[in-house]
Amino acid sequence: MNKTAKIPKIGMRIIKSAVAVFICFLIDDLRNEAGIVFYSQLSALWCMQANKKNTIKNAKQRFIGTIIGTIFGFIYIVVKINLLRNFNLDYDYIAAAVISVMIVVIIYTTVLVNKKQASYFSCVVFLSIAVNHIGDMQPYLFVWNRFLDTAIGILVGVGVNLLINIKGREQYD
């Protein structure tokens, strides 16, 4: 019996993902690359789901997680810039301990507000602020742009996913 491998076609979810990533590049260019397009693109891809219901659900989850992570990232920056640097101790270990404790606080916050599914995104946004960009010249500006980049990506992902609908089908690959 001769079995031939059947190569699957490129589905609409794949096409929509590429369109969303490209639109994020365009928006980043319009913003004069003020943010980091990578964050917009990740958010857009996360929102790209197989149906409208899951698209909206994932967008809400991502947005709530982003808000929580941004708030705690901002708090961390304020604490680090204004308080922690005044201690004459091993700064890296204090920062590592504070960040680790804040992860507990962040995840518990998602439990308290009944949004446990957003805990991962809350932690990712917080860590991107607290670990990757604390040394930036303008960390407060980074916090704002981190939030804005994610919001743009969510809007692009949802918009592309809901607007591009070939043959009226809601389900697609």
QUIQUIDA-V613583 format. One record per backbone hydrogen bond with DSSP energy under -1.0 kcal/mol. CO is the residue of the C=O (numbers start at 1). NH is the residue of the N-H. If there is no record, write none. Layout:
# QUIQUIDA-V613583
<<CO | NH> <CO | NH>>
This chain:
# QUIQUIDA-V613583
<<11 | 15> <12 | 16> <13 | 17> <14 | 18> <15 | 19> <16 | 20> <17 | 21> <18 | 22> <19 | 23> <20 | 24> <21 | 25> <22 | 26> <23 | 27> <24 | 28> <25 | 29> <26 | 30> <27 | 31> <28 | 33> <29 | 32> <36 | 39> <37 | 41> <38 | 42> <39 | 43> <40 | 44> <41 | 45> <42 | 46> <43 | 47> <47 | 49> <51 | 55> <52 | 56> <53 | 57> <54 | 58> <55 | 59> <56 | 60> <57 | 61> <58 | 62> <59 | 63> <60 | 64> <61 | 65> <62 | 66> <63 | 67> <64 | 68> <65 | 69> <66 | 70> <67 | 71> <68 | 72> <69 | 73> <70 | 74> <71 | 75> <72 | 76> <73 | 77> <74 | 78> <75 | 79> <76 | 80> <77 | 81> <78 | 82> <79 | 83> <79 | 84> <80 | 85> <83 | 86> <84 | 87> <89 | 91> <90 | 94> <91 | 95> <92 | 96> <93 | 97> <94 | 98> <95 | 99> <96 | 100> <97 | 101> <98 | 102> <99 | 103> <100 | 104> <101 | 105> <102 | 106> <103 | 107> <104 | 108> <105 | 109> <106 | 110> <107 | 111> <108 | 112> <109 | 113> <110 | 115> <111 | 114> <115 | 118> <116 | 119> <118 | 122> <119 | 123> <120 | 124> <121 | 125> <122 | 126> <123 | 127> <124 | 128> <125 | 129> <126 | 130> <127 | 131> <127 | 132> <133 | 136> <138 | 142> <139 | 143> <140 | 144> <141 | 145> <142 | 146> <143 | 147> <144 | 148> <145 | 149> <146 | 150> <147 | 151> <148 | 152> <149 | 153> <150 | 154> <151 | 155> <152 | 156> <153 | 157> <154 | 158> <155 | 159> <156 | 160> <157 | 161> <158 | 162> <159 | 163> <160 | 164> <163 | 165> <165 | 168> <166 | 169>>
